[in-house]
Amino acid sequence: MIKKLLCIDDDSTTLMLIKMVIEKASFAKEVVTAMNGKEALQYYNDLLNDTAEKKADYPGLIFLDLNMPVMNGWEFLDEFVNNLLPHFPTTKVVILSSSANPVDKEKAKQYSIIIGYISKPITADLLKMLVKK
C-alpha cells in the first residue's frame, strides 16, 4: 500500500471516483488532491517550507491528468522535474488521462519520473497492475 498519493485533475467527479476506487482497492493510506498543476506545485512548495517531518511525508506517487486549465500536466511536470524533484527524489508519476493521443504517450516516455500512462477511468485492476511495477 502506498502511504500518500497526490491526484491532480480538474474534474471534481473524477477525483471523487479515483478516491473511491483507491479506498476500495486499499491502494493508498492517504489521497491528496489538486485541481490543476499550479495548485499541485503550491502544495509541494508549502511542503518545502514546512517542518522536516511534514516535508518527509510527501506523496510517493502522483496521478496526473494532462488537459487542465490554469496549468496543464506537461507544464506541471516540467516545473516539478526542474525545480522540485531534487527535494522529493523518490516521487513517481502515472499519467491518468482521457487523451489517447499517441503524441502524448510518446512525450511521456521522455520523463524518467513517469512509470505509467493509463486511460481514464481508473479501475481496481489497473491499480493492481501498478502495484506490480
N, C-alpha and C positions, 0 to 999 in steps of 0.2 A: 504494500500500500504506500502510495506517495503521501508525504507529510503535508505539503502545501502545493496547490495548483492555482495558477492565475489564468482566467479565461478573459480574453479580450474580444468583444463582439458588440456591435452597435444595436443589436436586436435583443431587447429585454426578454422576449419569449424564448428565444434561442438560449440565452443564459440560464433561464429557469429550467428548461428541458435538459441542458447539459448537467446542471446541478443534480437534477433528479436521477439521471442515468448514472452519474458518478457515485451518488449516495447508494443507489440500488446495487451497483457492482462493487461497492466498497473499494473504490479506486483511489480515493484521496481522503485524508482526515479533514482537511480544510480547503474550501474553494473561495478564492478572492476574485472579484470581477472588476472589469473596467469597460467603459462604453466606447473607447477609442484609444489609439496609440498614445495620444498626448496624456490622457488620464493614467495610462499604464506607466509611462515614463515618470509622471509625477509621483506615483506610488513608489517606484524604485528610488527616486531622489529623496523622498521622505524617509525611506529606509536608511539611506546613506547618512542622513542627519540624525538618526535615532540612536539609541543605545547599541552597544556592540552585541548585546543579547538579541535585540529585535532584528538587527541587521543580519545576524547569523541565521535567523529563522525566515529566510527568503524562499519564494516558490522555486522548487527544483524543476518544474515543468510549466510551460505556457502553452495554452491552446489559443491560437491566433487566427482571427478572421482577416482576410486581405482587403476586402472592399468595405471601407468605413469612412464616414465624414470626419472632418477635423484633421485626423492623421491616420492614414491607412496602414495596413500591416507592413508593407515594404518600408515605408518611412520609419515606422517604429523599429523594425529590425535594424535598419542602418544606424539609427541613433543608439540603440541598445548595444549593438556589437561594437561600435566605435567608442562609446563613452562609458557604458555601464558594465559590460561583460567582464572586464578585469576585476570588478568588485564583487561580481556574482558568477564566478567562473564555471560552476557546475550546471548552470541553467541550460535546459534543452527546450526546443520549440517544436510543436506539432502544428502545422497549418491545418486549420479546420475551416474549410471554405466551400461555398456553393459554386465557386468557379471551377469549371472543368477545362479551362484554357490551358493547352499544352505549353504555352509560353510561361505561364505561372509555375507549372510543375518543373520546367527546365531551370527557371530562375531560382527556385527553391534549392536546387542541387548546388548552387554557388555558396550557400551558407552552411558551414560545418555544424552550426548550432541546431539546424533543423534535422530532426530524426524521423519525420513522417509528414505525409500530405494526405489528409483524409477529407473526403467529401461529406458534407452535412447530409443528413443528421448523424450525430454520434450514436452508437449503439453499444450495448454491453459487450458484444462480440468484438467490436473494434477496440474497445478498451483492453480486453484480454490479449489481443494481438500486440498492443503497445507494451503491455507488461512483459511480454516475451522479449522485446527489444531491449 
